Amino acid sequence: MVARRPGSAILVAILALVLGLAAGAPAGRPAPSIVYRLRPDPRLCPSPLCGGYFASEVNRTRTTCADGTARPACHALEIDTSRVLLPAQWAQLQRRLTFDQVLVAGTLTTVPAQNGLPAEDRLVASTVWRSTTTAPSAKPIWLVVDTGVRCVANPCFSLRATLVNSSRTAKLSALRGWNRAIPRRGLLAAGTIVGVPNAGPVGTGRELAASRVWLPVIPAG
């Protein structure tokens, strides 16, 4: 009989565990959508060096471009909305890009270099958001969704707010300044979260005081 070293069984077990985890590891997930504000590039020079758009991440001072570089804004040669809007819809919305009237959630990808021209970014849209007003707002922008929670007494924390382009979340008892139903995809709201004493028999509430709201644009037809 051949004697085994005491550590050999442990080594085999560790190796089996590592191989098992590797075999069961999920495939890489696609990058999550980022919400961008857009402004047209007015410079007069040959495309793709000029023209297109400047895309900057909402609630952030730096934007990560498709090549991984962080800049104040990324130059996007084009915005691909073909998966979420009809061409005529996007043509109309392009006229409303000023003053953050339109925000676009999506992923920046690379348009390969060709014909001696440098590679450029392309923003592939997953959701387009349209403002309900034209009034500008410098407040942080939140994604607000209805969680479906219903209560028998107020305040009822039935809403969840997520600071756009971050992992910060907060439970809300109300969205101040918005009296309509919240769409299934949620809505974007610029504002600050405030406590509301004596909001009901349960105690203090927490509301997002919205100064501006964006709704998701639904494909026509």
Residue frames as a rotation matrix with the C-alpha (Angstrom) as fourth column:
MET 1
0.578 0.816 0.000 0.00
0.816 -0.578 0.000 0.00
0.000 0.000 -1.000 0.00
VAL 2
-0.409 -0.698 0.588 1.30
0.684 -0.661 -0.309 3.44
0.604 0.276 0.748 -0.94
ALA 3
-0.082 0.339 -0.937 0.97
0.892 -0.395 -0.221 6.02
-0.445 -0.854 -0.270 1.82
ARG 4
0.322 0.265 0.909 -0.45
0.689 -0.724 -0.033 9.41
0.649 0.637 -0.416 0.83
ARG 5
-0.816 -0.577 0.036 0.97
0.431 -0.650 -0.626 12.64
0.384 -0.495 0.779 2.15
PRO 6
-0.394 0.711 -0.582 -1.39
0.762 -0.102 -0.640 14.34
-0.514 -0.695 -0.502 4.62
GLY 7
-0.353 0.246 -0.903 -1.67
-0.198 -0.963 -0.185 17.45
-0.914 0.114 0.389 2.49
SER 8
-0.995 -0.099 0.024 -2.39
0.003 0.210 0.978 15.66
-0.102 0.973 -0.208 -0.80
ALA 9
-0.370 0.927 0.056 -6.08
0.929 0.369 0.038 15.09
0.014 0.066 -0.998 -0.06
ILE 10
0.161 0.399 -0.903 -6.50
0.463 -0.838 -0.288 18.77
-0.872 -0.372 -0.320 0.84
LEU 11
-0.637 -0.493 -0.592 -4.73
-0.281 -0.567 0.774 19.83
-0.718 0.660 0.222 -2.35
VAL 12
-0.900 0.350 0.260 -6.97
0.418 0.527 0.740 17.59
0.122 0.774 -0.621 -4.45
ALA 13
-0.031 0.949 -0.315 -10.09
0.954 -0.066 -0.292 18.97
-0.298 -0.310 -0.903 -2.74
ILE 14
-0.022 -0.033 -0.999 -9.01
0.073 -0.997 0.032 22.58
-0.997 -0.072 0.024 -3.33
LEU 15
-0.901 -0.366 -0.235 -8.25
-0.213 -0.098 0.972 21.84
-0.379 0.925 0.010 -6.99
ALA 16
-0.643 0.728 0.238 -11.64
0.755 0.549 0.359 20.20
0.130 0.411 -0.902 -7.48
LEU 17
0.147 0.711 -0.688 -13.37
0.737 -0.542 -0.404 23.17
-0.660 -0.447 -0.603 -5.88
VAL 18
-0.343 -0.363 -0.866 -11.56
-0.225 -0.863 0.451 25.66
-0.912 0.350 0.214 -8.13
LEU 19
-0.999 -0.032 0.035 -12.34
0.024 0.315 0.949 23.65
-0.042 0.949 -0.314 -11.26
GLY 20
-0.356 0.934 -0.018 -15.97
0.932 0.353 -0.076 23.32
-0.064 -0.044 -0.997 -10.20
LEU 21
0.140 0.380 -0.914 -16.31
0.374 -0.875 -0.307 27.07
-0.917 -0.299 -0.265 -9.68
ALA 22
-0.661 -0.458 -0.595 -14.71
-0.354 -0.509 0.785 27.77
-0.662 0.729 0.174 -13.02
ALA 23
-0.911 0.340 0.232 -17.01
0.399 0.590 0.702 25.35
0.101 0.732 -0.673 -14.81
GLY 24
-0.053 0.980 -0.193 -20.08
0.998 0.044 -0.048 26.87
-0.039 -0.195 -0.980 -13.17
ALA 25
-0.543 -0.198 -0.816 -19.04
0.340 -0.940 0.002 30.52
-0.768 -0.277 0.578 -13.52
PRO 26
0.555 0.820 0.141 -21.52
0.505 -0.198 -0.840 32.55
-0.661 0.538 -0.524 -15.53
ALA 27
-0.032 -0.520 0.853 -20.46
0.973 -0.211 -0.093 34.13
0.229 0.827 0.513 -18.79
GLY 28
-0.849 -0.387 -0.359 -19.47
0.465 -0.870 -0.164 37.78
-0.249 -0.306 0.919 -18.70
ARG 29
0.194 0.973 -0.123 -22.49
0.837 -0.229 -0.498 40.05
-0.512 -0.006 -0.859 -18.44
PRO 30
0.037 -0.151 0.988 -22.91
0.773 -0.622 -0.124 43.01
0.633 0.768 0.094 -20.76
ALA 31
-0.898 -0.415 -0.150 -21.98
0.422 -0.710 -0.564 46.40
0.128 -0.569 0.812 -19.34
PRO 32
-0.076 0.921 -0.381 -24.96
0.864 -0.130 -0.487 48.13
-0.499 -0.366 -0.786 -17.69
SER 33
0.230 0.249 0.941 -26.54
0.772 -0.635 -0.020 51.10
0.593 0.731 -0.338 -19.45
ILE 34
-0.602 -0.408 -0.686 -25.32
0.698 -0.687 -0.204 54.54
-0.388 -0.601 0.698 -18.49
VAL 35
0.588 0.804 0.089 -27.54
0.775 -0.527 -0.349 57.63
-0.234 0.274 -0.933 -18.74
TYR 36
-0.563 -0.816 0.130 -25.99
0.798 -0.495 0.345 60.40
-0.217 0.297 0.930 -20.85
ARG 37
0.530 0.537 -0.656 -26.78
0.155 -0.822 -0.548 64.00
-0.834 0.189 -0.519 -21.62
LEU 38
-0.038 -0.469 0.882 -26.01
0.955 0.243 0.170 64.89
-0.294 0.849 0.439 -25.24
ARG 39
0.437 0.171 -0.883 -25.09
-0.112 -0.964 -0.242 68.04
-0.893 0.204 -0.402 -27.11
PRO 40
0.902 -0.073 0.426 -24.43
0.430 0.261 -0.865 68.29
-0.048 0.963 0.267 -30.84
ASP 41
-0.069 -0.980 -0.188 -20.87
0.665 -0.186 0.723 68.95
-0.744 -0.075 0.664 -32.00
PRO 42
0.816 0.519 -0.255 -21.06
0.203 -0.670 -0.714 72.29
-0.542 0.531 -0.652 -33.88
ARG 43
-0.066 -0.936 -0.347 -17.45
-0.200 -0.328 0.923 72.29
-0.978 0.131 -0.166 -35.13
LEU 44
0.873 0.318 -0.371 -16.94
-0.382 -0.028 -0.924 72.68
-0.304 0.948 0.097 -38.87
CYS 45
-0.319 -0.925 -0.204 -14.45
-0.889 0.218 0.403 70.12
-0.329 0.310 -0.892 -40.07
PRO 46
-0.264 0.242 -0.934 -14.61
-0.682 0.638 0.358 66.80
0.682 0.731 -0.003 -41.97
SER 47
0.631 0.510 0.584 -16.55
-0.758 0.563 0.328 63.94
-0.162 -0.650 0.743 -40.37
PRO 48
0.490 0.656 -0.574 -15.80
0.547 0.282 0.788 61.93
0.679 -0.700 -0.221 -38.25
LEU 49
-0.598 -0.774 -0.206 -13.32
0.663 -0.333 -0.671 64.36
0.451 -0.538 0.713 -36.69
CYS 50
-0.916 0.402 -0.010 -16.20
-0.337 -0.781 -0.525 66.78
-0.219 -0.478 0.851 -36.16
GLY 51
-0.219 0.917 -0.332 -19.95
-0.677 0.102 0.729 66.48
0.703 0.385 0.598 -36.14
GLY 52
-0.270 0.197 -0.943 -21.87
0.458 0.887 0.054 63.94
0.847 -0.417 -0.330 -34.12
TYR 53
0.726 0.617 0.303 -22.36
-0.065 -0.377 0.924 64.52
0.685 -0.691 -0.233 -30.40
PHE 54
-0.600 -0.753 0.269 -20.63
-0.409 -0.001 -0.913 65.02
0.688 -0.657 -0.307 -27.10
ALA 55
0.455 0.734 -0.505 -21.92
0.054 0.543 0.838 62.54
0.889 -0.408 0.207 -24.51
SER 56
-0.619 -0.616 0.488 -21.40
-0.465 -0.214 -0.859 63.09
0.633 -0.759 -0.154 -20.78
GLU 57
-0.468 0.403 -0.787 -22.57
0.595 0.802 0.057 60.89
0.654 -0.441 -0.615 -17.92
VAL 58
0.350 0.712 0.609 -25.38
-0.148 -0.600 0.786 62.30
0.925 -0.365 -0.105 -15.78
ASN 59
0.979 0.115 0.169 -24.39
-0.164 -0.054 0.985 63.11
0.122 -0.992 -0.034 -12.16
ARG 60
0.498 -0.867 0.006 -20.67
0.727 0.422 0.541 62.71
-0.472 -0.266 0.841 -12.91
THR 61
0.593 -0.378 -0.711 -17.86
-0.388 -0.908 0.159 65.11
-0.705 0.182 -0.685 -13.78
ARG 62
-0.541 -0.777 -0.322 -15.95
-0.728 0.241 0.642 62.52
-0.421 0.582 -0.696 -15.85
THR 63
0.653 0.750 -0.102 -17.23
-0.666 0.505 -0.549 60.16
-0.360 0.427 0.830 -18.54
THR 64
-0.247 -0.719 0.650 -15.67
-0.202 0.694 0.691 56.82
-0.948 0.039 -0.316 -19.44
CYS 65
0.123 0.227 -0.966 -15.36
-0.967 -0.190 -0.168 56.51
-0.221 0.955 0.196 -23.21
ALA 66
0.915 0.343 -0.210 -15.39
-0.392 0.878 -0.275 53.28
0.090 0.334 0.938 -25.20
ASP 67
0.313 -0.882 -0.353 -11.59
-0.032 0.362 -0.932 53.00
0.949 0.303 0.085 -25.03
GLY 68
0.374 -0.100 -0.922 -11.66
0.853 0.427 0.300 53.21
0.364 -0.899 0.245 -21.24
THR 69
-0.720 -0.661 0.211 -10.38
0.556 -0.732 -0.394 56.78
0.415 -0.166 0.895 -21.09
ALA 70
0.154 0.747 -0.647 -12.11
0.941 -0.311 -0.135 59.16
-0.302 -0.588 -0.751 -18.67
ARG 71
-0.795 -0.327 0.512 -12.85
0.508 -0.820 0.264 62.59
0.333 0.469 0.818 -20.13
PRO 72
-0.789 0.564 -0.245 -15.24
-0.258 -0.665 -0.700 65.46
-0.558 -0.489 0.670 -19.37
ALA 73
0.433 0.895 -0.105 -17.26
-0.552 0.171 -0.816 64.21
-0.713 0.411 0.568 -22.38
CYS 74
-0.414 -0.505 0.758 -16.85
0.290 0.716 0.635 61.59
-0.863 0.483 -0.150 -25.10
HIS 75
-0.386 0.245 -0.889 -17.21
-0.815 -0.542 0.205 62.38
-0.432 0.804 0.409 -28.79
ALA 76
-0.236 0.422 0.875 -19.80
0.241 0.898 -0.368 60.02
-0.941 0.124 -0.313 -30.29
LEU 77
-0.977 -0.187 -0.107 -19.96
-0.064 -0.222 0.973 59.86
-0.206 0.957 0.205 -34.06
GLU 78
-0.458 0.871 -0.180 -23.55
-0.389 -0.014 0.921 58.63
0.800 0.492 0.345 -33.97
ILE 79
-0.590 0.425 0.686 -26.41
-0.676 0.204 -0.708 57.64
-0.441 -0.882 0.167 -31.69
ASP 80
-0.809 0.295 -0.508 -27.94
-0.156 0.726 0.670 54.28
0.567 0.622 -0.541 -32.58
THR 81
-0.591 0.692 0.415 -31.59
-0.664 -0.126 -0.737 54.33
-0.458 -0.711 0.534 -31.46
SER 82
-0.463 0.411 -0.785 -32.76
-0.711 0.356 0.606 51.67
0.528 0.839 0.127 -33.92
ARG 83
-0.764 0.133 -0.631 -33.55
0.325 0.925 -0.199 49.18
0.557 -0.357 -0.750 -31.16
VAL 84
-0.625 0.466 -0.627 -35.82
0.674 -0.084 -0.734 51.50
-0.395 -0.881 -0.261 -29.21
LEU 85
-0.044 0.602 -0.797 -37.27
-0.102 -0.796 -0.596 54.16
-0.994 0.055 0.097 -31.56
LEU 86
0.547 0.245 0.801 -38.49
0.783 0.189 -0.593 54.65
-0.297 0.951 -0.088 -35.09
PRO 87
-0.439 -0.819 0.369 -36.27
0.896 -0.431 0.111 56.92
0.068 0.379 0.923 -37.24
ALA 88
-0.046 0.489 0.871 -38.94
0.343 -0.811 0.473 59.64
0.938 0.321 -0.130 -37.38
GLN 89
0.868 0.372 -0.330 -39.19
0.409 -0.158 0.899 59.70
0.282 -0.915 -0.289 -33.59
TRP 90
0.190 -0.888 -0.418 -35.47
0.861 -0.054 0.506 60.18
-0.472 -0.456 0.754 -33.13
ALA 91
-0.440 -0.320 0.839 -35.41
0.767 -0.619 0.166 62.87
0.467 0.717 0.518 -35.83
GLN 92
0.458 0.689 0.562 -37.96
0.202 -0.696 0.689 64.86
0.866 -0.202 -0.458 -33.82
LEU 93
0.890 -0.101 -0.445 -36.16
0.450 0.034 0.892 64.33
-0.075 -0.994 0.076 -30.51
GLN 94
-0.056 -0.986 0.157 -32.82
0.997 -0.065 -0.053 65.46
0.062 0.153 0.986 -31.92
ARG 95
-0.098 0.087 0.991 -34.23
0.310 -0.944 0.113 68.97
0.946 0.318 0.066 -32.07
ARG 96
0.764 0.504 0.402 -34.77
-0.239 -0.359 0.902 68.86
0.600 -0.785 -0.154 -28.30
LEU 97
0.340 -0.706 -0.622 -31.27
0.722 0.620 -0.308 67.94
0.603 -0.344 0.720 -27.14
THR 98
-0.444 -0.533 0.720 -30.57
0.001 -0.804 -0.594 71.39
0.896 -0.263 0.358 -25.69
PHE 99
-0.317 0.248 0.915 -31.05
-0.863 -0.476 -0.170 72.06
0.393 -0.844 0.365 -21.97
ASP 100
-0.954 -0.172 0.244 -31.20
-0.267 0.858 -0.440 68.33
-0.134 -0.485 -0.864 -21.17
GLN 101
-0.065 0.993 -0.099 -34.66
-0.969 -0.087 -0.233 67.98
-0.239 0.081 0.968 -22.68
VAL 102
0.815 0.244 -0.525 -33.63
-0.403 0.890 -0.212 64.52
0.416 0.384 0.824 -23.91
LEU 103
-0.031 -0.803 0.595 -31.46
-0.912 0.266 0.311 62.02
-0.408 -0.533 -0.741 -22.00
VAL 104
0.513 0.131 -0.848 -30.27
-0.640 0.716 -0.277 58.72
0.571 0.685 0.452 -23.46
ALA 105
0.350 -0.381 0.856 -29.42
-0.640 0.570 0.516 55.52
-0.684 -0.728 -0.045 -21.60
GLY 106
0.950 -0.037 -0.310 -27.10
-0.229 0.594 -0.771 53.17
0.213 0.803 0.556 -23.43
THR 107
0.559 -0.804 0.203 -23.59
0.378 0.465 0.801 51.84
-0.738 -0.371 0.564 -23.95
LEU 108
0.534 -0.488 -0.690 -20.65
-0.761 -0.634 -0.141 53.44
-0.369 0.600 -0.710 -25.72
THR 109
0.610 -0.370 0.701 -19.05
0.459 0.886 0.068 51.15
-0.646 0.280 0.710 -28.28
THR 110
-0.229 -0.824 -0.517 -16.23
-0.156 -0.494 0.856 51.67
-0.961 0.277 -0.015 -30.79
VAL 111
0.944 0.322 -0.075 -16.58
-0.098 0.055 -0.994 52.37
-0.316 0.945 0.084 -34.49
PRO 112
0.361 -0.888 0.285 -13.35
0.690 0.460 0.559 50.84
-0.628 -0.005 0.779 -35.89
ALA 113
-0.018 -0.505 -0.863 -10.81
-0.370 -0.798 0.476 53.03
-0.929 0.328 -0.172 -37.66
GLN 114
0.238 0.105 0.966 -11.03
0.763 0.595 -0.253 52.90
-0.601 0.797 0.062 -41.43
ASN 115
0.591 -0.045 0.805 -9.71
0.714 -0.434 -0.549 54.73
0.375 0.900 -0.224 -44.51
GLY 116
-0.385 -0.889 0.247 -7.00
0.596 -0.444 -0.669 56.36
0.704 -0.110 0.701 -42.43
LEU 117
0.015 0.480 0.877 -9.52
-0.470 -0.771 0.430 57.93
0.883 -0.419 0.214 -40.03
PRO 118
-0.851 -0.422 0.311 -9.35
-0.450 0.281 -0.848 57.31
0.270 -0.862 -0.429 -36.26
ALA 119
-0.550 0.664 -0.506 -11.70
0.677 0.710 0.196 55.09
0.489 -0.235 -0.840 -34.33
GLU 120
-0.635 0.440 0.635 -14.76
-0.521 -0.851 0.068 56.82
0.570 -0.287 0.770 -32.90
ASP 121
-0.899 0.398 0.181 -17.43
0.032 0.472 -0.881 56.11
-0.436 -0.786 -0.437 -30.29
ARG 122
-0.527 0.847 -0.072 -21.02
-0.204 -0.044 0.978 55.13
0.825 0.530 0.195 -31.01
LEU 123
-0.781 0.361 0.509 -23.75
-0.548 -0.007 -0.836 55.32
-0.298 -0.933 0.203 -28.37
VAL 124
-0.688 0.578 -0.439 -26.14
0.101 0.675 0.731 52.36
0.719 0.458 -0.522 -28.64
ALA 125
-0.543 0.525 0.655 -29.35
-0.787 -0.591 -0.179 53.43
0.293 -0.613 0.734 -26.90
SER 126
-0.856 0.343 -0.387 -31.41
0.424 0.894 -0.144 51.21
0.297 -0.287 -0.911 -24.61
THR 127
0.163 0.915 -0.369 -33.86
0.964 -0.228 -0.139 53.89
-0.211 -0.333 -0.919 -23.43
VAL 128
-0.678 -0.256 0.689 -34.57
0.426 -0.901 0.085 57.46
0.599 0.351 0.720 -24.50
TRP 129
-0.176 0.556 -0.812 -36.02
0.934 -0.165 -0.316 59.83
-0.309 -0.815 -0.491 -21.89
ARG 130
-0.368 0.142 0.919 -37.93
0.520 -0.788 0.330 63.03
0.771 0.600 0.216 -22.72
SER 131
-0.944 -0.038 -0.328 -38.44
0.301 -0.508 -0.807 65.90
-0.136 -0.861 0.491 -20.29
THR 132
-0.038 0.998 0.047 -41.97
0.999 0.037 0.018 66.97
0.017 0.048 -0.999 -19.44
THR 133
0.847 0.246 -0.472 -40.83
0.296 -0.954 0.034 70.61
-0.442 -0.169 -0.881 -19.10
THR 134
0.539 -0.686 0.489 -38.20
0.483 -0.224 -0.846 72.92
0.690 0.692 0.211 -20.57
ALA 135
0.832 -0.216 0.511 -37.14
-0.497 -0.699 0.514 74.40
0.246 -0.681 -0.689 -17.23
PRO 136
0.024 -0.902 -0.431 -33.46
-0.193 0.419 -0.887 73.62
0.981 0.105 -0.164 -16.51
SER 137
0.935 0.216 0.282 -32.46
-0.316 0.142 0.938 72.02
0.163 -0.966 0.201 -13.21
ALA 138
-0.004 -1.000 -0.017 -29.09
-0.705 0.015 -0.709 71.63
0.709 0.010 -0.705 -11.50
LYS 139
0.327 0.204 0.923 -30.38
-0.889 0.399 0.226 69.02
-0.322 -0.894 0.312 -9.04
PRO 140
-0.786 -0.545 0.291 -29.13
-0.452 0.828 0.332 65.40
-0.422 0.130 -0.897 -8.99
ILE 141
-0.066 0.747 -0.661 -31.12
-0.935 0.184 0.302 63.07
0.347 0.639 0.687 -11.26
TRP 142
-0.595 -0.009 0.803 -32.74
-0.523 0.763 -0.379 59.91
-0.610 -0.646 -0.459 -9.87
LEU 143
-0.640 0.490 -0.592 -34.47
-0.292 0.557 0.777 56.90
0.711 0.670 -0.214 -11.39
VAL 144
-0.599 0.534 0.596 -37.75
-0.710 -0.011 -0.704 56.42
-0.369 -0.845 0.386 -9.51
VAL 145
-0.654 0.412 -0.635 -39.73
-0.186 0.726 0.662 53.17
0.734 0.551 -0.398 -9.72
ASP 146
0.171 0.789 0.590 -42.90
-0.962 0.006 0.271 51.94
0.211 -0.614 0.760 -8.05
THR 147
-0.804 -0.589 0.085 -42.06
-0.588 0.767 -0.257 48.80
0.086 -0.257 -0.963 -6.07
GLY 148
-0.296 0.780 -0.551 -45.70
-0.124 0.540 0.832 47.71
0.947 0.315 -0.063 -5.83
VAL 149
-0.795 -0.001 -0.607 -45.76
0.582 0.282 -0.763 47.92
0.172 -0.959 -0.224 -2.02
ARG 150
-0.141 0.811 0.568 -49.13
-0.092 -0.582 0.808 49.04
0.986 0.062 0.157 -0.67
CYS 151
-0.921 -0.257 -0.291 -49.87
0.279 0.083 -0.957 50.01
0.270 -0.963 -0.004 2.93
VAL 152
0.071 0.977 -0.200 -52.88
0.878 0.034 0.478 50.61
0.474 -0.209 -0.855 5.14
ALA 153
0.791 0.137 -0.596 -51.37
0.467 -0.765 0.444 53.73
-0.396 -0.629 -0.669 6.74
ASN 154
0.624 -0.574 0.530 -49.08
0.230 -0.513 -0.827 56.58
0.747 0.638 -0.188 5.70
PRO 155
0.182 -0.359 -0.915 -46.27
-0.934 -0.354 -0.048 57.16
-0.306 0.864 -0.400 5.16
CYS 156
0.776 0.092 0.624 -45.97
0.071 0.970 -0.231 54.18
-0.627 0.223 0.746 2.80
PHE 157
-0.074 -0.908 -0.412 -42.52
-0.620 -0.282 0.732 53.64
-0.781 0.310 -0.542 1.32
SER 158
0.573 0.462 0.677 -43.72
0.212 0.715 -0.667 52.28
-0.792 0.525 0.312 -2.02
LEU 159
0.961 -0.270 -0.061 -41.14
-0.156 -0.347 -0.925 54.01
0.228 0.898 -0.376 -4.24
ARG 160
0.463 -0.886 -0.021 -37.45
0.627 0.310 0.714 53.37
-0.627 -0.344 0.699 -4.75
ALA 161
0.952 -0.233 -0.199 -35.07
-0.304 -0.784 -0.541 56.05
-0.030 0.575 -0.817 -5.99
THR 162
0.455 -0.864 0.217 -31.65
0.773 0.504 0.385 55.21
-0.442 -0.007 0.897 -7.43
LEU 163
0.382 -0.411 -0.828 -29.17
-0.313 -0.900 0.302 57.98
-0.869 0.144 -0.473 -8.08
VAL 164
0.994 0.084 -0.073 -28.51
-0.095 0.287 -0.953 57.76
-0.059 0.954 0.293 -11.82
ASN 165
0.483 -0.844 -0.233 -25.15
-0.158 0.178 -0.971 56.20
0.861 0.506 -0.048 -12.73
SER 166
-0.525 -0.626 0.576 -24.51
-0.748 0.017 -0.663 55.08
0.405 -0.780 -0.478 -9.14
SER 167
-0.498 0.314 -0.808 -25.52
0.341 0.928 0.150 52.36
0.797 -0.201 -0.570 -6.69
ARG 168
-0.990 0.139 -0.008 -27.01
-0.054 -0.441 -0.896 54.77
-0.128 -0.887 0.444 -4.13
THR 169
-0.419 0.906 -0.059 -30.66
0.360 0.226 0.905 54.03
0.833 0.358 -0.421 -3.39
ALA 170
-0.959 0.228 0.170 -33.36
-0.255 -0.427 -0.868 55.34
-0.125 -0.875 0.467 -1.07
LYS 171
-0.490 0.871 -0.006 -36.91
0.863 0.487 0.136 54.32
0.121 0.061 -0.991 -0.20
LEU 172
-0.954 0.209 0.215 -39.49
-0.192 -0.976 0.097 57.06
0.230 0.051 0.972 -0.77
SER 173
-0.526 0.849 -0.058 -42.97
0.528 0.272 -0.804 57.64
-0.667 -0.453 -0.592 0.52
ALA 174
0.658 0.753 -0.037 -43.81
0.433 -0.417 -0.799 60.12
-0.617 0.510 -0.600 -2.26
LEU 175
-0.474 -0.673 0.568 -42.55
0.878 -0.314 0.361 61.91
-0.064 0.670 0.739 -5.36
ARG 176
0.071 0.498 -0.864 -43.39
0.458 -0.786 -0.415 65.53
-0.886 -0.367 -0.284 -4.72
GLY 177
-0.281 -0.108 -0.954 -44.43
-0.590 -0.764 0.260 67.47
-0.757 0.636 0.150 -7.81
TRP 178
-0.804 0.064 -0.591 -45.68
-0.485 0.505 0.714 64.40
0.344 0.861 -0.375 -9.71
ASN 179
-0.369 0.778 0.509 -49.32
-0.728 0.098 -0.678 63.34
-0.578 -0.621 0.530 -9.32
ARG 180
0.435 0.504 -0.746 -49.59
-0.871 0.446 -0.207 60.79
0.228 0.740 0.633 -12.12
ALA 181
0.931 -0.095 0.351 -48.83
-0.018 0.952 0.306 57.09
-0.364 -0.291 0.885 -12.20
ILE 182
0.030 -0.984 -0.173 -45.18
-0.736 -0.139 0.662 56.13
-0.676 0.107 -0.729 -12.58
PRO 183
0.450 0.144 -0.881 -44.48
-0.831 0.429 -0.355 54.19
0.327 0.892 0.313 -15.82
ARG 184
0.999 -0.027 -0.030 -43.49
0.035 0.959 0.281 50.55
0.021 -0.281 0.959 -15.62
ARG 185
0.339 -0.938 0.075 -39.91
0.664 0.182 -0.726 51.45
0.667 0.296 0.684 -16.56
GLY 186
0.067 -0.274 -0.959 -39.89
0.878 -0.440 0.188 54.20
-0.474 -0.855 0.211 -13.98
LEU 187
0.829 0.115 0.547 -39.10
0.391 -0.820 -0.419 57.85
0.400 0.561 -0.725 -14.58
LEU 188
-0.328 -0.938 -0.115 -36.15
0.855 -0.243 -0.458 60.17
0.402 -0.248 0.881 -14.11
ALA 189
0.802 0.588 0.102 -36.54
0.464 -0.722 0.513 63.03
0.375 -0.364 -0.852 -11.67
ALA 190
-0.347 -0.878 0.329 -34.18
0.404 -0.456 -0.793 65.86
0.846 -0.142 0.513 -10.76
GLY 191
0.541 0.567 0.621 -34.43
-0.318 -0.545 0.775 66.88
0.778 -0.617 -0.115 -7.14
THR 192
-0.645 -0.712 0.277 -33.40
-0.492 0.111 -0.863 66.38
0.584 -0.693 -0.422 -3.55
ILE 193
-0.070 0.571 -0.818 -34.68
0.469 0.742 0.478 63.91
0.880 -0.350 -0.320 -0.95
VAL 194
-0.568 -0.025 0.822 -36.25
-0.559 -0.722 -0.408 65.49
0.604 -0.692 0.397 2.13
GLY 195
-0.846 0.304 -0.439 -37.77
0.515 0.678 -0.524 64.15
0.138 -0.669 -0.730 5.32
VAL 196
-0.357 0.819 0.449 -41.45
-0.290 -0.554 0.780 64.86
0.888 0.148 0.436 6.00
PRO 197
-0.998 -0.014 0.061 -42.34
-0.062 0.244 -0.968 64.89
-0.001 -0.970 -0.244 9.73
ASN 198
-0.467 0.877 0.116 -45.82
-0.175 0.037 -0.984 63.79
-0.867 -0.480 0.137 10.76
ALA 199
-0.773 0.135 -0.620 -46.55
-0.628 -0.025 0.777 62.34
0.090 0.991 0.104 7.31
GLY 200
0.107 0.841 -0.531 -49.04
-0.449 0.517 0.729 59.92
0.887 0.160 0.433 8.84
PRO 201
0.817 0.307 0.488 -49.71
-0.564 0.250 0.787 57.69
0.120 -0.918 0.378 11.82
VAL 202
0.812 -0.555 -0.181 -46.66
0.539 0.832 -0.132 55.57
0.224 0.010 0.975 11.01
GLY 203
0.337 -0.704 -0.625 -44.32
0.568 -0.378 0.731 58.56
-0.751 -0.601 0.273 11.41
THR 204
0.072 -0.452 -0.889 -41.84
-0.416 -0.824 0.385 60.47
-0.907 0.342 -0.247 9.26
GLY 205
0.851 0.236 0.468 -41.95
0.322 0.470 -0.822 60.16
-0.414 0.850 0.324 5.50
ARG 206
-0.282 -0.936 -0.212 -39.25
0.141 -0.259 0.956 60.64
-0.949 0.240 0.205 2.89
GLU 207
0.747 0.632 0.205 -40.02
0.349 -0.112 -0.930 62.42
-0.566 0.767 -0.304 -0.39
LEU 208
-0.474 -0.790 0.389 -38.12
0.800 -0.202 0.565 63.36
-0.368 0.579 0.728 -3.50
ALA 209
0.336 0.539 -0.772 -38.91
0.150 -0.840 -0.521 66.99
-0.930 0.059 -0.363 -4.27
ALA 210
-0.125 -0.370 0.921 -38.78
0.904 0.341 0.259 66.91
-0.410 0.864 0.292 -8.07
SER 211
-0.092 0.026 -0.995 -37.99
-0.156 -0.988 -0.011 70.05
-0.983 0.155 0.095 -10.04
ARG 212
-0.096 0.057 -0.994 -38.02
-0.991 -0.094 0.090 68.23
-0.088 0.994 0.066 -13.39
VAL 213
0.137 0.243 0.960 -39.21
-0.234 0.950 -0.207 64.85
-0.963 -0.197 0.187 -14.72
TRP 214
-0.490 -0.274 -0.828 -38.24
-0.871 0.104 0.481 62.75
-0.045 0.956 -0.289 -17.76
LEU 215
0.424 0.684 0.593 -40.49
-0.520 0.720 -0.459 59.96
-0.742 -0.114 0.661 -19.09
PRO 216
-0.541 -0.606 0.584 -39.35
0.114 0.635 0.764 57.01
-0.834 0.480 -0.274 -21.24
VAL 217
-0.219 0.413 -0.884 -40.17
-0.913 -0.407 0.036 57.46
-0.344 0.815 0.466 -24.93
ILE 218
0.000 0.331 0.944 -42.23
0.005 0.944 -0.331 54.53
-1.000 0.005 -0.002 -26.21
PRO 219
-0.918 -0.363 0.159 -41.75
0.136 0.089 0.987 53.42
-0.372 0.927 -0.033 -29.84
ALA 220
-0.296 0.839 -0.457 -44.58
-0.794 -0.482 -0.370 54.68
-0.531 0.254 0.809 -32.04
GLY 221
-0.055 0.391 -0.919 -46.88
-0.876 0.423 0.232 52.29
0.479 0.818 0.319 -33.79
